[in-house]
Amino acid sequence: MVDMRRDKIRRCFQLILEKKYSDARNLLKPMDNHPGLDINPGIKFAIEGIIDFLTNESKEKQLRDIDRLKKLRQFFKRKSSSSWSDDFDREYFEVWIGFLNFLQRQLKSRRETDSIVDNPSKEPESYEAA
C-alpha cells in the first residue's frame, strides 16, 4: 500500500519549491472523505516553518549552499534522535530532514543539467554531414 501521508508531504515539498505556498497549505488541510489521512501537528508545523523560512529572501539563499544543507540536516538528525524529543518533535525534525534531502537532490540535478549545457564538450553531438 502506498503511504499517502508521505506522498502528500513530498507533493508539499514540490509545491513549496515552486513557490505555491497556498497550494501546499491546502494540501495539509483535513480531508472529510479520508479522516485517517490527516497530517499530524508536527508535520504541519514543519511545513509552515519551511514556508516561513523560504519567504525570507536572506534565509532562502542559505538553502542554495549544499554544505550548509548538510550541516543543517545533521543538526536536525541530532535533534530528532534526542531522548528529549517527543513524537511532535520527531515528526517536525524528520519533515525538515526530508525537505533538506529533497532540496539537495533538486540542487544536484539542476547543477548536473547546468554543467552539461555550460560545458560545450558535453553537448550532444550534431548529426550534420561532414
Helices and strands as residue ranges (DSSP letters): H 4-17, H 21-27, G 35-37, H 41-54, H 57-62, H 66-80, H 87-118, G 120-122
